[in-house]
Amino acid sequence: MARGSEFAQQVCKLCAQICKACAEECAKHEAQHCRDCAQACTRCADECSKMAA
């Protein structure tokens, strides 16, 4: 992104998709570390989506 790559938007969009999938999977589990992971991945997905826009 810093160098204006033509692929930056695609990479950010893919990152958002991956983080969303991880969040959904981790949210299925009751363990605290899974809940923490789901929250972190959701935040990451939100930020990556913003950068992909």
Secondary structure as the mmCIF struct_conf table of DSSP 4:
data_model
#
loop_
_struct_conf.conf_type_id
_struct_conf.id
_struct_conf.beg_label_comp_id
_struct_conf.beg_label_asym_id
_struct_conf.beg_label_seq_id
_struct_conf.end_label_comp_id
_struct_conf.end_label_asym_id
_struct_conf.end_label_seq_id
TURN_TY1_P TURN_TY1_P1 ALA A 2 ARG A 3
TURN_TY1_P TURN_TY1_P2 GLU A 6 PHE A 7
HELX_RH_AL_P HELX_RH_AL_P1 ALA A 8 CYS A 26
TURN_TY1_P TURN_TY1_P3 ALA A 27 LYS A 28
BEND BEND1 ALA A 31 ALA A 31
HELX_RH_AL_P HELX_RH_AL_P2 GLN A 32 ALA A 52
#
